Amino acid sequence: MRWSMAQWLENKASIEVPAPLEACWPLWDDRERIPQWMPWIKSVKVLEKDPRLSRWTLATHQFGRDWEFSWLARNLPPVKNSKIHWVSERGSASLGLEIQNRGQIKFSRTSPGSCAITLIISYEVPDVLVPFANALTPLVEGIIQKDMERFREYVTSQQGQGQEEKATEKAAAA
């Protein structure tokens, strides 16, 4: 079913990460790693036959039942160390539920050892559901803010492991 009138709604979350932009960028650029800090995204699989496309699967438990929904996204050309973005492909959604969506992750260097990252997720909602979707905006933004905080913890732990490995290598060489 396709509604004749729809609006795009946008949800946004930002975070400062105490890691160089060059350490954060490749983690997001490897879309298949995103579920490591976004647990509601069950998987992201870049298609072997066409790496410009990726299959996203969302899984959640709401209203007393498990839901799983997937769609195909076109991975738009990234702007190195600045922006990664994608848009859903029409007709690719599971469950016969067609919710167009798009997203982007923007990066900016705040110092040599830190960066700011903003995640923006937008989706198309039929006009009749806009009031309901707007009411959910604080919930959705809270979820993606927690995702961004998990990313900060993830990248910080990755850097800590790298520093421990370097210290171990130095000690072994001494």
C-alpha positions in Angstrom: 0.0 0.0 0.0 1.4 3.4 -0.9 -0.1 6.6 0.6 -0.4 9.6 -1.7 0.9 12.1 0.8 4.0 11.7 2.9 6.5 13.6 4.9 10.2 13.0 5.7 11.0 13.0 9.4 14.5 13.3 10.7 16.2 12.0 13.8 19.6 13.1 14.8 22.3 12.3 17.5 25.8 13.7 17.9 28.8 12.9 20.0 32.4 13.9 20.6 34.8 11.0 20.4 38.2 11.1 22.0 39.8 9.4 19.1 41.3 10.7 15.8 38.9 11.1 12.9 41.1 8.6 11.0 40.3 5.9 13.6 36.6 6.5 13.6 36.0 6.9 9.8 36.9 3.3 8.8 34.7 1.8 11.5 31.6 3.5 10.1 32.7 3.0 6.5 32.8 -0.7 7.1 29.0 -0.9 7.3 29.0 -4.5 8.3 30.5 -3.5 11.7 27.6 -1.1 12.5 25.6 -3.7 14.5 28.5 -3.9 17.0 27.3 -0.6 18.5 23.8 -0.4 17.1 22.1 -3.5 18.6 18.7 -2.9 17.0 20.4 -3.3 13.6 20.7 -7.1 13.5 23.0 -7.0 10.4 24.3 -5.0 7.5 25.6 -7.1 4.6 27.3 -5.5 1.6 26.3 -7.4 -1.5 29.1 -9.3 -3.2 27.6 -8.9 -6.7 27.3 -5.1 -6.2 29.2 -3.5 -3.3 27.2 -0.3 -3.9 24.3 -2.0 -2.2 23.8 -3.3 1.3 21.0 -5.3 3.0 20.0 -3.9 6.4 18.1 -5.9 8.9 16.4 -4.3 11.9 15.3 -6.5 14.8 13.3 -5.4 17.9 11.0 -6.7 20.5 8.0 -4.3 20.8 4.3 -4.7 21.8 5.0 -8.2 23.2 6.5 -9.6 20.0 9.6 -9.9 18.0 9.8 -7.9 14.7 12.3 -8.2 11.9 12.4 -5.9 8.9 14.9 -5.6 6.2 15.6 -3.3 3.2 18.2 -2.8 0.5 20.2 0.5 0.7 22.2 2.2 -2.0 25.6 3.2 -0.5 26.2 6.6 -1.9 29.8 7.7 -2.7 31.4 8.8 0.6 33.2 12.1 1.1 36.4 10.8 2.7 36.7 11.7 6.4 33.6 13.9 6.1 30.4 12.0 5.2 29.1 8.5 4.7 25.5 8.2 3.4 22.9 5.9 2.0 19.3 5.7 0.8 16.9 2.8 0.7 16.0 1.3 -2.6 12.3 1.4 -3.5 10.6 -2.0 -3.6 13.3 -3.7 -1.6 11.7 -3.9 1.9 10.6 -7.1 3.6 7.1 -7.7 5.0 5.6 -5.7 2.2 6.1 -2.6 4.3 7.7 0.1 2.3 9.2 2.8 4.5 11.7 4.9 2.5 14.7 5.9 4.6 18.1 7.5 4.3 20.9 8.1 6.6 24.2 9.9 6.9 27.1 10.0 9.3 29.0 13.3 9.3 32.5 13.7 10.8 34.5 16.8 11.8 37.9 17.0 13.4 37.8 18.8 16.7 41.5 18.3 17.5 44.3 16.0 16.3 43.1 13.3 18.7 39.3 13.8 18.7 36.3 14.3 16.4 32.6 15.0 16.4 30.2 12.6 14.7 26.6 13.2 13.9 24.2 10.5 12.8 21.1 11.5 10.9 18.4 9.0 10.0 15.4 10.1 8.0 12.3 8.2 7.0 9.2 8.8 5.0 5.9 8.6 6.8 2.4 8.8 5.4 0.7 12.1 6.4 -1.9 10.2 8.5 0.9 8.8 10.7 3.0 11.9 11.1 1.5 12.8 14.5 2.3 9.3 15.8 5.8 9.4 14.3 6.5 12.9 15.7 5.5 11.6 19.2 8.1 8.8 18.7 10.9 11.2 17.8 12.3 11.6 21.3 12.3 7.8 21.8 14.1 7.3 18.4 16.6 10.0 19.1 17.3 8.6 22.6 18.0 5.2 21.0 20.4 6.5 18.4 22.1 8.7 21.0 22.8 5.6 23.1 24.1 4.0 19.9 26.5 6.9 19.5 27.7 6.5 23.1 28.3 2.8 22.5 30.3 3.8 19.4 32.5 6.1 21.6 33.0 3.2 24.0 33.8 0.9 21.2 36.4 3.1 19.5 37.9 4.0 22.9 38.3 0.3 23.7 39.7 -0.5 20.3 42.3 2.3 20.8 43.1 1.0 24.3 43.7 -2.5 22.9 46.0 -1.0 20.2 48.1 0.8 22.9 48.3 -2.3 25.0 49.6 -4.3 22.0 52.2 -1.6 21.3 53.4 -1.7 24.9 53.6 -5.5 24.8 55.6 -5.3 21.6 58.0 -2.7 23.1 58.5 -4.8 26.3 59.2 -7.9 24.2 61.7 -6.0 22.1 63.6 -4.7 25.1 
